[in-house]
């Protein structure tokens, strides 16, 4: 069986991630401000939106670079699924993940009948 559909394309993914520190009015300690990840999904080479695509943000707990004997490098990442988040694109292809804690994320988008991106 071969793929009969085009890959999903992430076009115009606006990383509106605003993560930082906000000052509490009652103390001198700082509190993390949650961020957001918003964007839209279209088909590769087209401007047609992809509806009902899963957008998964996997929270990366730790990551390291591995180098083999030939000198090629790769990444080894440990993912915490309890902190991972999921969103679904709407009829116009837009999605949003709100209240993201500070950290590194691996993003994957997929939909039935398409290859994951």
C-alpha positions in Angstrom: 0.0 0.0 0.0 1.4 3.4 -0.9 0.5 6.9 0.3 -2.3 8.4 -1.8 -2.4 11.8 -0.2 0.0 14.6 0.1 1.9 15.4 3.3 0.5 18.0 5.6 2.4 21.3 5.5 2.8 23.6 8.4 2.4 27.0 6.8 2.1 30.1 8.8 2.7 28.6 12.2 2.8 31.7 14.3 4.8 30.8 17.4 3.1 33.2 19.8 5.0 31.6 22.7 5.2 34.2 25.4 6.9 32.6 28.4 8.7 34.6 30.9 8.5 35.9 34.4 5.8 38.2 35.9 6.2 40.1 39.1 3.7 39.3 41.8 2.2 42.4 43.3 2.3 41.1 46.9 5.9 39.8 46.9 9.3 40.0 45.3 9.2 36.5 44.0 8.5 35.9 40.3 5.8 33.6 38.8 6.2 31.9 35.4 3.8 33.3 32.8 2.1 30.6 30.6 2.6 30.8 26.8 0.6 29.8 23.8 1.4 28.1 20.5 -1.0 29.1 17.6 -1.0 28.6 13.9 -2.7 26.9 10.9 -2.2 23.9 8.8 -2.5 23.6 5.0 -1.7 21.0 2.4 1.8 21.1 0.9 1.8 23.3 -2.2 -1.8 24.4 -1.7 -3.6 27.0 0.4 -6.5 24.7 1.3 -6.8 24.3 5.1 -6.5 20.9 6.7 -9.4 20.3 9.1 -9.3 18.0 12.2 -5.6 17.5 12.2 -4.0 16.5 15.5 -1.3 18.9 16.7 0.7 17.3 19.5 3.3 19.2 21.5 5.6 16.7 23.4 7.4 18.2 26.4 11.1 17.4 26.2 12.4 16.4 29.6 16.0 16.2 28.6 18.0 16.0 25.4 21.6 15.2 24.4 23.6 15.0 21.2 25.1 11.6 20.4 28.1 11.2 18.0 28.9 7.8 16.5 32.3 6.5 15.5 31.9 7.9 11.9 31.2 11.4 13.3 27.5 11.5 12.5 25.4 13.2 15.2 21.9 12.6 16.3 19.6 13.7 19.2 18.5 11.6 22.0 15.4 13.1 23.7 13.4 12.0 26.8 9.7 13.0 26.5 7.4 13.5 29.4 3.9 12.4 28.1 2.2 13.7 31.2 3.2 17.3 30.3 2.5 16.9 26.5 -0.4 18.8 25.0 -2.9 18.2 22.2 -4.9 20.5 19.9 -7.1 19.9 16.8 -7.3 22.2 13.8 -10.7 23.8 13.1 -12.5 24.0 9.7 -10.2 26.9 8.7 -7.0 24.9 9.6 -6.3 27.0 12.7 -5.2 25.6 16.1 -4.1 26.9 19.5 -2.5 25.4 22.5 -2.9 27.7 25.6 -1.2 27.9 29.0 2.1 26.2 28.0 4.7 26.1 30.7 8.3 27.1 29.8 10.3 24.4 28.2 11.2 22.7 25.0 8.6 20.9 22.9 8.6 18.5 19.9 5.7 19.2 17.6 3.9 16.6 15.5 0.9 17.1 13.3 -1.1 14.2 11.8 -4.4 13.4 10.3 -6.0 10.1 9.1 -5.0 9.5 5.5 -1.9 11.7 5.6 1.7 11.1 6.6 2.7 12.7 10.0 4.8 15.8 10.0 
